[in-house]
């Protein structure tokens, strides 16, 4: 006998009911995953702090002190292009080794380079240098040392241009990574999605006949020949291994 495919509405209703009955599993899994990722962030991930110093690219073609002061687009473009040059100079071995010496930190040139990020601020002639470290005081010291060393390095390499400090770094008071709230939310969402997916897959691959009503709804053209009552251990001394319907009957 060829089985008839279940109607789409019945299938959707069955899945919705299964999720509703076991919704507590989804909730518990989401909370546990959120707590797990939060615990990992708190106890196993070393906090990182970011210290930022801001500098200004001074191009001699921009005459700030003149009476008819104006900044042309070409001058701004030239200053922005200089930012890329200055970042390369910042990451050079000679500059970073000088920073290591003056800051008194115990890092190699490569290690310090990995701790530093630099780039233009909103495509302007101002660029920022961000130092990331597990020690907030150390991050601040390195950032401010860069602000002292970099202008002299640039002045000795690039003719007609220099760097002025816009803002020195301060000791960061809040960690930049990891974000405990973000980790907890990520774990909660991951647990919710995975547990819900597992419930859906388990229900879709469950071929168990659940009730007389299930048979009549899923296979409306197949006649139900008989319904055998379920007998428990007290009535006949043993359990009859049939299927109990929603009305307390055995369906075969």
Secondary structure, 3 states (H helix, E strand, C coil): CCCCCCCHHHHHHHHHHHHHHCHHHHHHHHHHHHHHHHHHHHHCCCCEEEEEEEEEEEECCCCCCCCCCCCCHHHHHHHHHHHHHHHHHHCCHHHHHHHHHHHCCCCCHHHHHHCEEEEECCCCCEEEEEEEECCHHHHHHHHHHHHHHHHHHHHCCCCCEEEEEEECCCCCCCCCECCHHHHHHHHHHHHHHHHHHHHHHHHHCCCCCCCHHHHHHHCCCCCCCCEEECCCHHHHCCCCCCEECCCCEEEC
